[in-house]
Amino acid sequence: MKLSKFLAGCCLAGCLIQPLAVFSQEQAGDDTFMAARDAFRLGNRPRLEALTGQLQGYVLVDYASYYLLRQGLEKKDAATVQAFIDSQEGNYLAERTRADWLKVLADRGEWSELSRQYALLRSPDQESRCLGLQARLARKDGTAQADAEAVWLSLSKVPEGCEGLMDSLSTQVTSDTYWARVHLLFEANQVTAARQLLQALPASQRPDARQLTQVVDKPAPWLVKQSSAGLKDRGDREMIALAIQRLARNDPGFAAGQLERWGQYLGAPERTWAWGQIGVQAARRHMDEALGWYDRGDASQLSEDAAEWRVRSALRLKDWGAVRTSIESLPKDLQDKPDWTYWLGRAYKAGGRLEEARQLFARIAGQPHFYGNLADEELGHTIGAPRGQKPGKAEVAAMGRNPGLARALAFFRLDLRTEAIREWNWTIRDMDDRQLLAAAELALENQIYDRAINTADKTREQHDFAMRFLAPFEDQVRPAAKEQSLDDAWVYGLMRQESRFITHAKSSVGASGLMQLMPATARWVAKKIGLQDYDHRRVTEPEINLLLGTSYMRMVMEDLDNHPVLASAAYNAGPGRARRWRASIPLEGAIYAETIPFTETRDYVKKVMSNAVYYSVLFNGRPASLRDRLGVVPAKPAVDAPKTPDLP
């Protein structure tokens, strides 16, 4: 709103002086807070102290006080830190300060106090959990070793706060456990971390650094030069297995041939792990041989990711017996995931075990996600979109007075989204359904669409799917979709997943706007549709973003048999990949989606398609079918030429 219109409106309403005063105070507070934040980041304590003194009564003053405490925290005494925590007890800043303080206590070796503070954390992050374990180990907790080893065998990327725990474990674990971590790091392609771990071995067990470099960078030539006579100990055998694992990343078939040659000289742990690695790499490439290679390994050695890809490989072949046995061999917590609950139900159904299948489908039916939708349809249920009673003005106003949400709104106003989301999520964590819906309405009133959606998503019994599946920018989205002959429910389903309707959203790789367009793609589409004088600085403008995004969706659809599953995959990972991921036989859409090699794209496609079902129900007022939307993905043609060769 222009200032002149604001002044005129307030004059007519008799409200000029108070709102202007509030506006002026709020703006001044915002400017002072941002200056204090900059002073904190620059380490300018005198300026930070002076600015904090000017913020009394401002909504974010406690954050300025936190910045003061945080500077030189390692030199603070316990009483000072505890006093600040006590002043913030129940607020997010108490949790954040405790987490910061744990690191200082670990550096000081004050393990008893660290354990006490850790026990008071409500939602410890990975670093805090590592520090808590480190304290338990230092205090000779009898159960700590097993819990710590579980972290050792699962954490491929080690945050700073976990380094002390991992260093201490490196001298305490067995040889089998040590090599299991090396395997984990190689599987995750964390080869630098693996090198560092191997160099920490005693000199007599440490692999030659130059040989290790060749194993990582040039495994095939290195293997050619090796002799079975040189395999004197486990370390030597492990180098062979690691070289085969590196080969499998690029050519599973060649790696299998090498393992046939070397397998007789390896111990069972190295040999079976290597076969599992060949299996998972083949499964990701949709190779029919994957299951056979998996079967030559040891299922108990497989990482969670590798074990899940064994199921996907069986799905791709429609081998329901192998699907069943692969899922039944998963750890219990993995079996219980909705993904594998649904597919095990399908395997039981294919094998005639109908009652067992029905029980599995019933376990996840009604849950508002891809597998819950599919389970509903297996049971003959329709997919609905309940709309709860909207919160009243008083309920929403009460949320507006909530200090945590007020702080979050201030951060959103300052475009400090990370801080805003942390404060918002912390504040709503214990809310009941009515409060959650009122908080979602507050977010909607402030056009913070992502928080409105995510907050409404958390209700347990009273649901409002019109809030979970918001449809903002309707006057722009609907005409843009209609112009391109696109299903508006699918367009909204994709936008919800891409940006949560944040107009200025920008991804880590540079995609921008409501439909998350990459710069090169946006320029290509603009040229293709004849958009004159396109300037990429305008890409976040809703009208421009929607024009380019829906035009691209139409081009992708036409290039991929007008199939929304293929087009959704292409929108995220590129049309070339979506085409390559097809099979030599027709695949039901759900199996195609489940076997997409990229984790991000696999999850994306499932969520987009499920979103589209709910939008269809809300828009049309009648049940919709996810199974019908997924359809069947046609077999890959003998000549697989794109209709638009330069389509990005």
SULNORBEL-V261198 format. One line per field, one symbol per residue. phi: phi as a letter, one per 40 degrees, with the letter a starting at -180 (. if undefined). burial: I if it has 16 or more other C-alpha atoms within 10 Angstrom, else O. A space follows every 10 residues. Layout:
# SULNORBEL-V261198
phi: ???
burial: ???
This chain:
# SULNORBEL-V261198
phi: .ccccccccc cccgbccccc ccdccccccd cccccccccc ccgccdcccc ccccbdgccb dccccccccc cgdcbccccc ccccdccbdg cccccccdcc cdccccccgc cccccccccc ccbccccccc cccccccccg ccccdccccc cdcbccbbcd cccccccccd bbcccccccc cdddccdcgc ccccdccccc cddcbccccc ccccdccbcc cccdccbccc ccacdccccc cccccccccb adcccccccd ccdccccdcc cccccccccc cccccfcccd cccdcccbdc cccdcccccc cccccdcfcc ccdccccccc ddccdccddc ccccdccccc cgcccccccc cccbcgccad cccccdcccg cccbbcbccc ccdccccccc ccdccccccc ccccgbcccc cccccccccb cccccccccc ccccccfbcc cdcccccccb bcbbccccbc bcfdcbcdcc ccdcfbcccc cccccdccbf gccbdbccbh cbgdbfccdc cccccdcccg ccfcbccccc cdcccccccc ccdcccdccb ffbccccccc ccbhcccdcc ccbcbcbcdc cdccbcccdd cdcccdcccc dccccccccb gadbbcdccc fbccccccbb cccbdccc
burial: OOOOOOIOOI OOOOOOOOOO OOOOOOOOII OIIOIIIOII OOOOIOOIIO IIOOIOOIII IIIIIIIIII IOIOOOOOOO IIOIIOOIOO IIIIIOIIII IIIIIIOOOO IOOIIOIIOO IOOIOOIIII IIIIIIIOOO OOOIIOOIIO IIIOIIOIOO IIOOIIOOII OOIOOOOIII IIIIIIIOOO IOIIIOIIIO OOOOOOIOOO OIOOIIOOII OIIOOOOOOO IOOIIIIIII IIIIIIIIIO IIIOIIOIIO OIIOOIOOII IIIIIIIIII IIIIIIIOOI IOIIOIIIIO IIIOOIIIII IIIIIIIOOI OIIIOIIOOI OOOIIIOIII IIIIIIIIIO OOOOOOIIOI IIOIIIOIII IIIIIIIIOO OIIIIOOOOO IOOOIIOOII OOOIIIIIII IIOOOOOOOI IOIIIIIIOO OOIIIIIIII IIIIOOOIII IIIIIIIIIO OIIIIIIIII IOOOOOIIOI IOOOOIOIII IIIIIIIIII IIIOIIOOOO IIIIIIIIOO IIIIIIOOOO OOOOOIOOII OIIIIIIIII IIIIIIIOII OOIIIIIIII IIIIIIIIIO IIIOOOIOII IIIIIIIOOO IIOIIIIIII IIIIIIIIOO OOOIIIIOII OIIIOOOOOO OOOOOOII
